[in-house]
Amino acid sequence: MPSHDIALIGLGVMGQNLVLNMDRHGFAVAVYNRTRSVTEQFMAERAAGTAVIGCFEPAELAAALKPPRRILLMVKAGGPVDAVIQQLRPHLQPGDVLIDGGNSHFADTARRSKDLEADGLRYLGVGISGGEEGALYGPSIMPGGPPAAYETVRPIFEAIAARADDGAPCVAYLGPLGAGHYVKMVHNGIEYAVMQLIAEIYDLLRRGLGTSAEALARTFAEWNRGELASYLMEITAAVLRRQDPLTGQPITEVILDSAEQKGTGRWTVQEALEMGVPIPTISAAVEARGLSALKAQRLAASRLLHGPQPGEPPAREAVEAAARQALYAGTVCAYAQGMALLQRASGERDFGIDLAETARIWRAGCIIRAAMLEDIRRAYAAESSLSSLLTASPFREALGEMNAGWRQALETSLRLGIPTPSGSASLAYYDAMRSARLPANLTQAQRDYFGAHTYQRLDREGAFHTDWLAEG
Ligand SMILES: NC(=O)c1ccc[n+]([C@@H]2O[C@H](COP(=O)([O-])OP(=O)(O)OC[C@H]3O[C@@H](n4cnc5c(N)ncnc54)[C@H](OP(=O)(O)O)[C@@H]3O)[C@@H](O)[C@H]2O)c1
């Protein structure tokens, strides 16, 4: 007799914890993993004493589920998702719901969804954020796909999702096809940007001013109690506090300065270019990881290239106060860019994503959860077609008040030769957005000069061309 509510395939870090989360909330879960020993070990250890059952064949898994079957895939994105779908397909029936909870590309999700629809199978692409702990105690869940299919998993998702301060579960239906994975992709793009902004401020204070890791841990912990309160701030303080057991030094001093990436940041930038939405803070963060990975080249060049001469060290307290403002302002820019991309894609790709709902479900459980998300939610709830988050209260006022500090922190970094790719990109974004007139008039004239591309005028309609080689 089929008796189980949901199946999960892929007992990696996320999969195992999601299973235990669902079990804790009273759902009967059946699990399957490609490598048999992983299932055996999970059943013998972490799932011991739970109602979870281990299956060793896709057919066995399918037979254990109540109709319509709900099967959550938590495998590596890309080929593995297609491989698992092909294995399962012969054992499924029309109406069954497959859910991809991994970090799949939204276009792959749309392709799989259309393909499975031919057999009457329903497909949900669901972004899940929160890492190991979030998966176990409450992630932020970003589902997309057919609305009726979402209704079949909604009670489960609402039970296992994180809860924000108002008690609302951090999950909401976001739109058709790849809308959920799209929102997760942009979430990760913002995550890249905020992490880079924090790293730049850390660099300014640690390398530029020589502040110790322990003192910085206290600074970030203090900032985490105010307008910058966020999960990334909290873990930054914890990371800086941690000692290396091998050397007794702060662990950050012995970790190789070469950052890795799995692709969601790059996808966000590629998609933004495709959509024509500028996201310079996020792009710079992806580039910064690329620069960090050039460790050997940087080492070689560091012996050859000169920077500024060390002068009088700036007053620490003033720089710290300015750095706090620069971090807040840069973070607002990262969110503004991510939301602008979601807004454009929502129309162009027919996702119909509700930006207030998106901000709402990011308030807890996910990696970018932050106090400012409630302000972002309010801004889009008040005006869903807001043209830029920068112009909404309280951000407009805050960025105005913090302007001097923001610039001062970046000036200090420049003077000390500390790179601030995302911080500088944020200020340039802000300055460009508040410029009623930019120098693109000159760019247009140059394009018309060498390519007769024509230009438009401020004072009359139409396309104009100048014969640049004629006497003016
Ligand atoms: N880790 C995180 O913090 C996090 C956060 C959010 C989202 N995600 C996303 O969630 C998904 C799962 O991530 P994860 O970190 O838990 O694990 P992962 O390392 O990405 O994936 C491991 C799982 O995928 C299975 N797998 C790999 N190739 C397979 C194939 N060809 N056929 C069948 N199964 C295959 C593995 O099975 P075997 O045991 O047989 O190798 C294992 O169960 C990924 O898409 C990831 O990007 C991860």
The ligand as a Tripos MOL2 file, in Angstrom:
@<TRIPOS>MOLECULE
LIG
   48    52     1     0     0
SMALL
NO_CHARGES

@<TRIPOS>ATOM
      1 N1         24.9520   22.8510   -0.0150 N.am      1 LIG1
      2 C1         24.2460   23.9580    0.1000 C.2       1 LIG1
      3 O1         24.4320   24.7700    1.0270 O.2       1 LIG1
      4 C2         23.1720   24.2690   -0.9010 C.ar      1 LIG1
      5 C3         22.3100   25.3390   -0.6510 C.ar      1 LIG1
      6 C4         21.2750   25.5900   -1.5330 C.ar      1 LIG1
      7 C5         21.1220   24.8030   -2.6560 C.ar      1 LIG1
      8 N2         21.9820   23.7840   -2.9060 N.ar      1 LIG1
      9 C6         21.7470   22.9790   -4.1060 C.3       1 LIG1
     10 O2         21.0610   21.8050   -3.7060 O.3       1 LIG1
     11 C7         21.4540   20.6940   -4.5260 C.3       1 LIG1
     12 C8         22.0240   19.6070   -3.6360 C.3       1 LIG1
     13 O3         23.1690   20.1480   -3.0050 O.3       1 LIG1
     14 P1         24.0330   19.3860   -1.8910 P.3       1 LIG1
     15 O4         25.0910   20.3300   -1.4420 O.co2     1 LIG1
     16 O5         23.1200   18.7970   -0.8790 O.co2     1 LIG1
     17 O6         24.6730   18.1720   -2.6240 O.3       1 LIG1
     18 P2         25.5380   18.0580   -3.9710 P.3       1 LIG1
     19 O7         26.8940   17.7640   -3.5670 O.co2     1 LIG1
     20 O8         25.2990   19.1710   -4.8920 O.co2     1 LIG1
     21 O9         24.8080   16.7770   -4.5880 O.3       1 LIG1
     22 C9         24.9560   15.5690   -3.9780 C.3       1 LIG1
     23 C10        23.8140   14.6110   -4.3480 C.3       1 LIG1
     24 O10        23.6510   14.5340   -5.7670 O.3       1 LIG1
     25 C11        23.6930   13.1460   -6.1260 C.3       1 LIG1
     26 N3         24.1660   12.9700   -7.4920 N.ar      1 LIG1
     27 C12        25.2360   13.5710   -8.0650 C.ar      1 LIG1
     28 N4         25.3440   13.1710   -9.3520 N.ar      1 LIG1
     29 C13        24.3330   12.2990   -9.5760 C.ar      1 LIG1
     30 C14        23.8920   11.5760  -10.7160 C.ar      1 LIG1
     31 N5         24.5180   11.6610  -11.8910 N.pl3     1 LIG1
     32 N6         22.8090   10.7900  -10.5880 N.ar      1 LIG1
     33 C15        22.1540   10.7020   -9.4250 C.ar      1 LIG1
     34 N7         22.4980   11.3780   -8.3160 N.ar      1 LIG1
     35 C16        23.5750   12.1730   -8.4010 C.ar      1 LIG1
     36 C17        24.6400   12.5490   -5.1110 C.3       1 LIG1
     37 O11        24.4990   11.1430   -5.0570 O.3       1 LIG1
     38 P3         25.7290   10.1940   -4.6530 P.3       1 LIG1
     39 O12        25.7120   10.0920   -3.1650 O.co2     1 LIG1
     40 O13        25.4330    8.9200   -5.3360 O.co2     1 LIG1
     41 O14        26.9850   10.8360   -5.1660 O.co2     1 LIG1
     42 C18        24.1830   13.2510   -3.8390 C.3       1 LIG1
     43 O15        23.0360   12.6700   -3.2930 O.3       1 LIG1
     44 C19        22.4620   21.2670   -5.5330 C.3       1 LIG1
     45 O16        21.7930   21.6580   -6.6970 O.3       1 LIG1
     46 C20        22.9960   22.4880   -4.8250 C.3       1 LIG1
     47 O17        23.5010   23.4560   -5.7200 O.3       1 LIG1
     48 C21        22.9920   23.4820   -2.0410 C.ar      1 LIG1
@<TRIPOS>BOND
     1     1     2 1
     2     2     3 2
     3     2     4 1
     4     4     5 ar
     5     4    48 ar
     6     5     6 ar
     7     6     7 ar
     8     7     8 ar
     9     8     9 1
    10     8    48 ar
    11     9    10 1
    12     9    46 1
    13    10    11 1
    14    11    12 1
    15    11    44 1
    16    12    13 1
    17    13    14 1
    18    14    15 2
    19    14    16 1
    20    14    17 1
    21    17    18 1
    22    18    19 2
    23    18    20 1
    24    18    21 1
    25    21    22 1
    26    22    23 1
    27    23    24 1
    28    23    42 1
    29    24    25 1
    30    25    26 1
    31    25    36 1
    32    26    27 ar
    33    26    35 ar
    34    27    28 ar
    35    28    29 ar
    36    29    30 ar
    37    29    35 ar
    38    30    31 1
    39    30    32 ar
    40    32    33 ar
    41    33    34 ar
    42    34    35 ar
    43    36    37 1
    44    36    42 1
    45    37    38 1
    46    38    39 2
    47    38    40 1
    48    38    41 1
    49    42    43 1
    50    44    45 1
    51    44    46 1
    52    46    47 1
@<TRIPOS>SUBSTRUCTURE
     1 LIG1         1 GROUP 0 **** ****
